Amino acid sequence: MSNDLHNDIRDLAYAVREVRERIRQAARRAGRDEKEITLVAVSKSVGQDKVAQAIACGVRHFGENRVQEFVPKQAVFPQVNWHFIGHLQTNKVKDIIGKAYLIHSLDRWRLAEYIDDRARGLEVRVPVLLQVNVSGEKSKYGLAPAEVMSFLEAAQDLGHLSIQGLMTMAPEVDDPEETRTVFKDLHRIFESIKQKNFSNTKMQYLSMGMTQDFEVAIEEGANLVRVGRAIFGSRR
């Protein structure tokens, strides 16, 4: 092994340990078990060598937001779990059904119908999270909070969808404390859905928090955190 490669692996292992320690501390502050929380390493624009190094460091969940990156990486590393976390175009659905451990970004009714139709043809059920635009930012995708219950009511007719939780993206701000209300509001919606009896919906996952704010998200109930920069460094 070259010195450069050895140093790369050492640096990445340190970064993973540091993120896991931050997860542990945030869980502890919230009185939660750190084992409830899954780290999804966001490998956008990261080469396959770095993915291999992360796997060697014990990472088992990876997130991609571009289908053209998701597909080859999932093919090379099928032994780990690949999450699709980006905006999903309907014409790309066929490329990730059956390959994605979880699609985090079901953000509109047309996409739900399209996934269900493709999944019916393959005789599979597709695990998804409903993306909610809690902050109301026009630059972000997702349902408005007021639309969530009616969406889930209608989605009961889409028997090849398995809606397993919620996802949101908080505003990018300097102080992560400013995101707390966003995460708190999504957790409240998450808990209220649990009181309902939608036929193909199970509130198992709450995907919130990225490098800049995942600790606050954990304190407010997240059990999936999507962390890229703190593991792989800054990318274009």
PAZAPA-4460 file (N, C-alpha, C; in steps of 0.05 Angstrom, whole numbers, plus 32768, in hexadecimal, padded with zeros to 4 digits):
% residues 236
    n_x    n_y    n_z   ca_x   ca_y   ca_z    c_x    c_y    c_z   seq   type   mol
   8011   7FE8   8000   8000   8000   8000   8012   8019   8000     1      M     A
   800C   802C   7FEE   801C   8044   7FED   8017   8056   8005     2      S     A
   802A   8067   800B   8027   8079   8022   800F   808B   801F     3      N     A
   800A   8095   8006   7FF3   80A7   8001   7FD9   8098   8006     4      D     A
   7FD7   8080   7FFD   7FBE   8070   8001   7FBB   806B   801F     5      L     A
   7FD0   8064   802C   7FCF   805E   8049   7FC5   8077   8058     6      H     A
   7FD0   808F   8050   7FC8   80A8   805D   7FAB   80AE   8057     7      N     A
   7FA2   80A9   803E   7F86   80AE   8037   7F73   809D   8049     8      D     A
   7F79   8084   804B   7F68   8072   805B   7F68   807A   8078     9      I     A
   7F80   8082   8082   7F82   808B   809E   7F71   80A4   80A3    10      R     A
   7F73   80B7   8090   7F64   80D0   8093   7F46   80CB   8092    11      D     A
   7F3D   80B9   807F   7F21   80B3   807D   7F17   80A4   8095    12      L     A
   7F27   8092   809F   7F1F   8083   80B7   7F1B   8096   80CF    13      A     A
   7F2D   80A9   80D1   7F2B   80BD   80E6   7F11   80CD   80E3    14      Y     A
   7F0B   80D6   80CA   7EF3   80E5   80C6   7EDA   80D5   80CD    15      A     A
   7ED9   80BB   80C5   7EC2   80AB   80CC   7EBF   80A8   80EA    16      V     A
   7ED5   80A3   80F8   7ED4   80A0   8115   7ECA   80BA   8122    17      R     A
   7ED4   80D0   8117   7ECB   80EA   8123   7EAD   80EF   811F    18      E     A
   7EA3   80E8   8107   7E86   80EC   8102   7E76   80D9   8114    19      V     A
   7E80   80C0   8117   7E71   80AD   8128   7E72   80B6   8145    20      R     A
   7E87   80C3   814E   7E88   80CD   8169   7E75   80E5   816C    21      E     A
   7E73   80F6   8158   7E60   810C   8159   7E43   8101   815A    22      R     A
   7E3E   80EC   814B   7E24   80DF   814C   7E1E   80D4   8169    23      I     A
   7E32   80C7   8174   7E2F   80BC   818F   7E29   80D1   81A3    24      R     A
   7E38   80E7   81A2   7E34   80FD   81B5   7E18   810A   81B2    25      Q     A
   7E10   810E   8199   7DF5   811A   8194   7DDF   8107   819E    26      A     A
   7DE2   80ED   8199   7DCF   80DA   81A3   7DCE   80DA   81C2    27      A     A
   7DE5   80DC   81CD   7DE7   80DD   81EB   7DD8   80F5   81F6    28      R     A
   7DDD   810C   81EA   7DCF   8124   81F3   7DB1   8122   81F1    29      R     A
   7DA7   8113   81DD   7D8B   810F   81DA   7D7F   80F8   81E9    30      A     A
   7D91   80E9   81F8   7D88   80D2   8206   7D80   80BB   81F4    31      G     A
   7D8E   80B9   81DD   7D89   80A4   81CA   7DA0   8091   81C8    32      R     A
   7D9A   8079   81BC   7DAE   8065   81B7   7DBB   806B   819C    33      D     A
   7DD5   806F   819B   7DE3   8075   8182   7DDE   805F   816D    34      E     A
   7DD8   8046   8176   7DD4   8031   8163   7DBA   8034   8153    35      K     A
   7DA9   8047   815B   7D90   804C   814D   7D96   805D   8134    36      E     A
   7DAE   8069   8132   7DB3   807D   811E   7DC6   8071   8109    37      I     A
   7DBE   8073   80F0   7DCE   8069   80D9   7DDC   8080   80CB    38      T     A
   7DF6   807D   80C8   7E06   8090   80B8   7E05   8089   809B    39      L     A
   7DFC   809B   808B   7DFC   8098   806E   7E12   80AA   8063    40      V     A
   7E28   809F   8059   7E3E   80AE   804E   7E37   80B7   8032    41      A     A
   7E36   80D1   802E   7E2E   80DC   8014   7E47   80DE   8002    42      V     A
   7E47   80CD   7FEE   7E5F   80C9   7FDD   7E5D   80D7   7FC3    43      S     A
   7E4C   80EC   7FC1   7E4A   80FC   7FA9   7E66   8106   7FA0    44      K     A
   7E6D   8102   7F87   7E86   810B   7F7C   7E9F   80FE   7F88    45      S     A
   7E9B   80E8   7F97   7EB1   80DA   7FA3   7EB8   80C2   7F92    46      V     A
   7ED1   80BD   7F8D   7ED9   80A7   7F7C   7ED5   808C   7F8A    47      G     A
   7ED6   8077   7F7A   7ED1   805C   7F84   7EE8   8054   7F98    48      Q     A
   7F00   805F   7F95   7F15   8059   7FA7   7F0E   8062   7FC4    49      D     A
   7F03   807A   7FC5   7EFB   8085   7FE0   7EE4   8075   7FEC    50      K     A
   7ED1   806D   7FDB   7EBB   805C   7FE4   7EC6   8042   7FF0    51      V     A
   7ED9   8036   7FE2   7EE5   801D   7FEB   7EF3   8022   8006    52      A     A
   7F00   8038   8009   7F0E   803F   8022   7EF9   8042   8039    53      Q     A
   7EE3   804F   8033   7ECE   8053   8047   7EC2   8038   8050    54      A     A
   7EBE   8027   803D   7EB4   800C   8043   7EC8   7FFE   8056    55      I     A
   7EE2   8001   8050   7EF7   7FF5   8061   7EF6   8000   807D    56      A     A
   7EEC   8019   807F   7EEA   8026   809A   7ED0   801F   80A8    57      C     A
   7EC0   800E   809C   7EA7   8005   80A9   7E8E   8012   80A1    58      G     A
   7E8F   8024   808D   7E76   8031   8083   7E66   801E   8073    59      V     A
   7E4C   801C   8078   7E3C   8008   806A   7E24   8015   805C    60      R     A
   7E20   802F   805E   7E0A   803D   8051   7E16   8055   8042    61      H     A
   7E0F   8057   8028   7E19   806D   8018   7E02   807B   800A    62      F     A
   7E04   8095   8006   7DEF   80A4   7FF8   7DF9   80B1   7FDF    63      G     A
   7DE9   80B0   7FCA   7DF0   80BE   7FB1   7DD8   80CE   7FA8    64      E     A
   7DDD   80E5   7F9D   7DC6   80F6   7F93   7DC6   80F9   7F75    65      N     A
   7DD7   80EA   7F67   7DD6   80E9   7F4A   7DD5   80CC   7F41    66      R     A
   7DC2   80C6   7F30   7DBF   80AB   7F26   7DD8   80A1   7F18    67      V     A
   7DE4   80B3   7F08   7DFC   80AB   7EF9   7E14   80A4   7F0B    68      Q     A
   7E14   80AD   7F23   7E28   80A4   7F37   7E1F   808C   7F47    69      E     A
   7E05   808C   7F4D   7DFA   8076   7F5D   7DFE   805B   7F4F    70      F     A
   7DF7   8059   7F36   7DF6   8040   7F28   7E11   8032   7F27    71      V     A
   7E27   803F   7F1E   7E40   8030   7F1D   7E4C   8029   7F39    72      P     A
   7E48   803B   7F4C   7E52   8035   7F67   7E43   801E   7F74    73      K     A
   7E29   801D   7F70   7E19   8007   7F7B   7E21   7FED   7F6E    74      Q     A
   7E28   7FEE   7F54   7E30   7FD6   7F46   7E4B   7FCB   7F50    75      A     A
   7E5D   7FDD   7F56   7E78   7FD5   7F60   7E78   7FCD   7F7D    76      V     A
   7E66   7FD9   7F8D   7E65   7FD4   7FAA   7E49   7FCB   7FB2    77      F     A
   7E3F   7FB5   7FA8   7E24   7FAC   7FB0   7E22   7FA2   7FCC    78      P     A
   7E38   7F9E   7FDA   7E38   7F93   7FF5   7E30   7FA8   800A    79      Q     A
   7E2E   7FC2   8002   7E25   7FD6   8015   7E0A   7FE1   800C    80      V     A
   7DFE   7FF1   801C   7DE3   7FFC   8017   7DE5   8017   800A    81      N     A
   7DD8   801A   7FF3   7DD9   8033   7FE4   7DBE   8041   7FE5    82      W     A
   7DBF   805A   7FEF   7DA8   806B   7FF2   7DA8   807F   7FDB    83      H     A
   7D91   8084   7FCF   7D8F   8099   7FBC   7D82   80B1   7FCA    84      F     A
   7D91   80C8   7FCB   7D89   80DE   7FDC   7D83   80F7   7FCC    85      I     A
   7D87   80F7   7FB2   7D83   810F   7FA2   7D68   8110   7F95    86      G     A
   7D62   8127   7F88   7D4A   812A   7F78   7D49   8115   7F62    87      H     A
   7D33   8106   7F60   7D32   80EF   7F4E   7D1F   80F6   7F37    88      L     A
   7D2A   80F5   7F1E   7D19   80F9   7F06   7D0C   80DE   7EFF    89      Q     A
   7CF4   80E0   7EF5   7CE5   80C7   7EEF   7CF3   80B6   7EDB    90      T     A
   7D02   80C2   7EC8   7D0F   80B1   7EB4   7D27   80A2   7EBE    91      N     A
   7D2F   80A8   7ED8   7D46   809A   7EE4   7D3D   8085   7EF8    92      K     A
   7D23   8083   7EFD   7D19   8070   7F11   7D21   8054   7F0A    93      V     A
   7D1F   804D   7EF1   7D25   8031   7EE8   7D42   8029   7EEF    94      K     A
   7D54   803D   7EF1   7D70   8037   7EF6   7D76   8030   7F13    95      D     A
   7D65   8037   7F26   7D6C   8033   7F42   7D58   8020   7F51    96      I     A
   7D41   801B   7F45   7D2F   8008   7F52   7D3D   7FED   7F54    97      I     A
   7D3B   7FE1   7F6C   7D48   7FC8   7F71   7D65   7FCA   7F79    98      G     A
   7D70   7FE2   7F77   7D8C   7FE7   7F7E   7D8F   7FF9   7F97    99      K     A
   7D7B   800A   7F9A   7D7D   801D   7FB0   7D72   8010   7FCA   100      A     A
   7D82   8011   7FDF   7D79   8008   7FF9   7D61   8019   8002   101      Y     A
   7D62   8033   7FFC   7D4D   8046   8004   7D4F   805E   7FF2   102      L     A
   7D38   8067   7FE7   7D37   8080   7FD9   7D2C   8095   7FEC   103      I     A
   7D3C   80AA   7FF1   7D35   80BE   8005   7D24   80D4   7FFA   104      H     A
   7D1F   80D5   7FE0   7D16   80EE   7FD4   7CFC   80EB   7FC4   105      S     A
   7CE8   80DD   7FCF   7CCE   80DD   7FC2   7CC1   80F8   7FC9   106      L     A
   7CBF   8109   7FB4   7CB8   8125   7FB9   7C9F   812F   7FAA   107      D     A
   7C92   811D   7F9B   7C7B   8126   7F8B   7C6B   810E   7F83   108      R     A
   7C51   8112   7F7E   7C3E   80FD   7F78   7C45   80EE   7F5E   109      W     A
   7C4D   80FD   7F4A   7C53   80F0   7F30   7C6A   80DC   7F33   110      R     A
   7C7E   80E3   7F43   7C94   80D1   7F48   7C8A   80B8   7F57   111      L     A
   7C79   80BB   7F6A   7C6E   80A4   7F79   7C60   8091   7F66   112      A     A
   7C4F   809C   7F54   7C41   808B   7F41   7C55   807D   7F2F   113      E     A
   7C69   808A   7F27   7C7C   807F   7F14   7C8C   8068   7F21   114      Y     A
   7C96   806D   7F3A   7CA4   8058   7F48   7C92   8040   7F4C   115      I     A
   7C7A   8045   7F54   7C67   802F   7F59   7C62   801F   7F3F   116      D     A
   7C5F   802D   7F29   7C5A   801F   7F0F   7C72   800E   7F07   117      D     A
   7C8A   8019   7F09   7CA2   800A   7F02   7CA6   7FF2   7F15   118      R     A
   7CA1   7FF7   7F2F   7CA4   7FE1   7F42   7C90   7FCB   7F3E   119      A     A
   7C78   7FD2   7F35   7C64   7FBD   7F30   7C6D   7FAB   7F1A   120      R     A
   7C79   7FB7   7F05   7C83   7FA7   7EEF   7C99   7F94   7EF7   121      G     A
   7CA9   7F9C   7F0B   7CBF   7F8B   7F15   7CB7   7F79   7F2C   122      L     A
   7C9E   7F7C   7F35   7C93   7F6D   7F4C   7CA4   7F71   7F65   123      E     A
   7CAB   7F8A   7F6A   7CBA   7F91   7F83   7CAB   7FA8   7F91   124      V     A
   7CB3   7FAC   7FAA   7CAA   7FC4   7FB9   7CC2   7FD5   7FBD   125      R     A
   7CBF   7FEF   7FBA   7CD5   8001   7FBA   7CD5   8011   7FD4   126      V     A
   7CEA   8010   7FE5   7CEA   801F   7FFE   7CF2   803C   7FF8   127      P     A
   7CE1   804F   8002   7CE5   806B   7FFD   7CE0   807B   8017   128      V     A
   7CEB   8093   8017   7CE5   80A7   802B   7CD7   80BE   801D   129      L     A
   7CC3   80C9   802B   7CB5   80E0   8021   7CC5   80F9   8028   130      L     A
   7CCD   8109   8013   7CDC   8121   8018   7CC9   8138   801E   131      Q     A
   7CCE   8146   8035   7CBC   815C   803E   7CCD   8175   803E   132      V     A
   7CC2   818A   8032   7CD0   81A4   8032   7CC6   81B4   804A   133      N     A
   7CD1   81AE   8061   7CC7   81BA   807A   7CCD   81D8   807A   134      V     A
   7CE4   81E0   8070   7CED   81FC   8071   7CDD   820E   805E   135      S     A
   7CD1   8201   8049   7CC2   8211   8036   7CD3   821F   8021   136      G     A
   7CED   8219   8020   7CFE   8226   800D   7CF7   821E   7FF1   137      E     A
   7CF5   8231   7FDF   7CEE   822B   7FC3   7D04   821C   7FB5   138      K     A
   7D1D   821D   7FBF   7D33   820F   7FB2   7D34   81F2   7FB9   139      S     A
   7D23   81E9   7FCB   7D23   81CD   7FD5   7D0A   81BE   7FCB   140      K     A
   7D0E   81A4   7FC6   7CF8   8193   7FBD   7CEA   8188   7FD6   141      Y     A
   7CD2   817D   7FD1   7CC4   8170   7FE6   7CA8   817A   7FEA   142      G     A
   7C98   816A   7FF7   7C7C   8171   7FFD   7C7C   8186   8013   143      L     A
   7C68   8197   8013   7C63   81A9   8029   7C59   8198   8040   144      A     A
   7C5F   819F   8059   7C55   818F   8070   7C37   818B   806F   145      P     A
   7C28   819E   8066   7C0B   819B   8066   7C01   8187   8051   146      A     A
   7C12   817F   803F   7C0B   816C   802A   7C10   814F   8031   147      E     A
   7C1F   814A   8046   7C2A   8130   804C   7C14   811B   8051   148      V     A
   7C01   8122   8062   7BEC   810E   8069   7BDB   8106   8052   149      M     A
   7BD3   811A   8041   7BC2   8113   802A   7BD2   8103   8016   150      S     A
   7BEC   8108   8013   7BFD   80F9   8001   7BFE   80DC   800B   151      F     A
   7C02   80D7   8024   7C04   80BC   802F   7BE9   80AE   802D   152      L     A
   7BD4   80BC   8030   7BB9   80B1   802C   7BB6   80A6   8010   153      E     A
   7BBD   80B7   7FFC   7BBA   80AF   7FE0   7BCE   8099   7FD9   154      A     A
   7BE6   8099   7FE5   7BFA   8086   7FDE   7BF4   806A   7FE7   155      A     A
   7BDF   8066   7FF7   7BD6   804B   7FFE   7BCE   803B   7FE6   156      Q     A
   7BC7   8048   7FD0   7BC0   803A   7FB7   7BD9   8032   7FA7   157      D     A
   7BF0   803A   7FB0   7C09   8033   7FA1   7C17   801D   7FB0   158      L     A
   7C0E   8004   7FAB   7C16   7FEE   7FBB   7C33   7FE4   7FB8   159      G     A
   7C41   7FF0   7FA4   7C5D   7FE8   7FA0   7C70   7FFC   7FAB   160      H     A
   7C65   8010   7FB9   7C76   8022   7FC9   7C76   8019   7FE6   161      L     A
   7C8D   801C   7FF3   7C8F   8017   800F   7C9A   8031   801C   162      S     A
   7C88   8042   8026   7C91   805B   8031   7C9A   8057   804E   163      I     A
   7CB4   805A   8052   7CC0   8052   806B   7CC9   8069   807D   164      Q     A
   7CC2   8082   8076   7CC9   8098   8087   7CC9   80B2   8078   165      G     A
   7CD7   80C6   8084   7CD8   80E1   8079   7CF4   80EB   8076   166      L     A
   7CF8   80FE   8064   7D12   810B   8061   7D0D   8129   805D   167      M     A
   7D20   8138   8067   7D20   8155   8061   7D3C   815F   805F   168      T     A
   7D3E   8177   8052   7D58   8185   8050   7D54   81A0   805D   169      M     A
   7D64   81A6   8071   7D61   81BF   807F   7D70   81D5   8070   170      A     A
   7D69   81EE   8075   7D78   8205   8068   7D96   8204   8070   171      P     A
   7DA6   820E   805D   7DC3   8210   8063   7DC8   822A   8071   172      E     A
   7DCF   8228   808A   7DD3   8240   809B   7DED   823D   80AA   173      V     A
   7DF7   8253   80B5   7E10   8252   80C3   7E0E   8245   80DE   174      D     A
   7DF7   8249   80EB   7DF3   823E   8106   7DE0   8226   8104   175      D     A
   7DE9   820E   8109   7DD7   81F6   8106   7DBF   81F7   8119   176      P     A
   7DC1   8207   812E   7DAA   820A   8140   7D91   8215   8132   177      E     A
   7D96   8224   811C   7D80   822F   810D   7D70   821A   80FE   178      E     A
   7D7B   8202   80FC   7D6D   81ED   80EE   7D5C   81DC   8101   179      T     A
   7D5E   81E1   811A   7D51   81CF   812E   7D33   81CE   812A   180      R     A
   7D26   81E5   8124   7D09   81E5   8121   7D00   81D5   8109   181      T     A
   7D11   81D4   80F4   7D0A   81C4   80DC   7D09   81A7   80E4   182      V     A
   7D1E   819E   80F2   7D1F   8182   80FA   7D0A   817B   810E   183      F     A
   7D05   818D   8120   7CF0   8188   8134   7CD4   8185   8127   184      K     A
   7CCF   8196   8113   7CB5   8195   8105   7CB2   817B   80F6   185      D     A
   7CC8   8172   80E8   7CC5   8159   80D9   7CC1   8141   80EC   186      L     A
   7CCF   8142   8103   7CCB   812C   8117   7CAE   812C   8121   187      H     A
   7CA2   8143   8124   7C87   8145   812D   7C74   8138   8118   188      R     A
   7C79   813D   80FE   7C69   8131   80E9   7C6E   8113   80E9   189      I     A
   7C86   810A   80EC   7C8E   80EE   80ED   7C7E   80E0   8103   190      F     A
   7C7D   80EC   811A   7C6E   80DF   8130   7C50   80DF   812C   191      E     A
   7C46   80F4   811F   7C29   80F5   811A   7C20   80E0   8106   192      S     A
   7C32   80DA   80F2   7C2B   80C6   80DE   7C2A   80AA   80EC   193      I     A
   7C3B   80A6   8100   7C3A   808D   810E   7C1F   8087   811B   194      K     A
   7C10   809B   8120   7BF6   8097   812C   7BE0   808F   8118   195      Q     A
   7BE7   8091   80FE   7BD5   808A   80E9   7BD8   806D   80E1   196      K     A
   7BC8   8064   80CE   7BC9   8048   80C6   7BCA   8046   80A8   197      N     A
   7BDD   8054   809B   7BE0   8053   807E   7BEB   8038   8077   198      F     A
   7BE0   802B   8062   7BE5   800F   805D   7C01   8009   8054   199      S     A
   7C0E   801B   8045   7C29   8015   803B   7C3E   8028   8046   200      N     A
   7C38   8033   805E   7C4A   8047   806B   7C52   803D   8086   201      T     A
   7C6C   803E   808B   7C77   8038   80A5   7C8D   804C   80AC   202      K     A
   7C89   805A   80C2   7C9C   806F   80C9   7CB4   8062   80D8   203      M     A
   7CC7   8059   80C7   7CDF   804C   80D1   7CF7   805E   80D1   204      Q     A
   7CF9   806F   80BC   7D11   807F   80B8   7D0A   809D   80B9   205      Y     A
   7D1C   80AD   80C6   7D1A   80CA   80C5   7D35   80D4   80BC   206      L     A
   7D37   80DC   80A3   7D50   80E3   8096   7D53   8102   8097   207      S     A
   7D63   810B   80A9   7D68   8128   80AC   7D85   812D   80B5   208      M     A
   7D90   8142   80AC   7DAA   814A   80B5   7DC0   8143   80A2   209      G     A
   7DD2   8157   809D   7DEA   8152   808D   7E02   815C   809D   210      M     A
   7E19   815F   808F   7E31   8165   809E   7E2E   817D   80B0   211      T     A
   7E20   8192   80A7   7E1F   81AB   80B6   7E0C   81AA   80CE   212      Q     A
   7DF9   8196   80CE   7DE4   8198   80E2   7DDB   817C   80ED   213      D     A
   7DEA   8167   80E7   7DDF   814C   80EE   7DDD   8148   810C   214      F     A
   7DED   8156   811C   7DEB   8152   8139   7DD0   815D   8143   215      E     A
   7DC8   8174   8139   7DAE   8180   8141   7D98   816D   8137   216      V     A
   7D9B   8162   811F   7D86   8150   8115   7D83   8137   8126   217      A     A
   7D9A   812C   8130   7D98   8115   8142   7D8A   811C   815C   218      I     A
   7D91   8134   8166   7D84   813D   817F   7D65   813F   817B   219      E     A
   7D5D   8144   8162   7D40   8147   815D   7D34   812E   8150   220      E     A
   7D42   8117   8151   7D35   80FE   814A   7D3F   80F0   8131   221      G     A
   7D51   80FB   8122   7D5B   80EE   8109   7D67   80D3   810F   222      A     A
   7D61   80BF   80FE   7D6F   80A6   8101   7D7E   809E   80E7   223      N     A
   7D7D   80AF   80D3   7D8F   80AE   80BC   7D9B   80CA   80B8   224      L     A
   7DB6   80CB   80B8   7DC3   80E5   80B3   7DD5   80E2   809A   225      V     A
   7DD4   80F6   8089   7DE1   80F5   806F   7DFA   8107   8070   226      R     A
   7E11   80FB   8073   7E2A   810A   8078   7E3E   8105   8062   227      V     A
   7E46   811B   8055   7E5A   8118   803F   7E73   8126   8045   228      G     A
   7E72   8141   8048   7E8A   8151   804A   7E9B   814A   8062   229      R     A
   7E8E   8144   8079   7E9D   813D   8091   7EAC   8123   808F   230      A     A
   7EA5   8112   807B   7EB3   80F9   8076   7EC7   80FB   805F   231      I     A
   7EBD   8105   8049   7ECD   8105   8030   7EDB   8120   802A   232      F     A
   7ED5   8135   8039   7EE0   814F   8034   7ECF   815E   801F   233      G     A
   7ED6   8176   801A   7EC7   8187   8007   7ECB   817D   7FEB   234      S     A
   7EB6   817F   7FDB   7EB6   8177   7FBF   7EA9   818C   7FAF   235      R     A
   7EAD   818C   7F95   7EA0   819F   7F83   7E83   8197   7F80   236      R     A
***
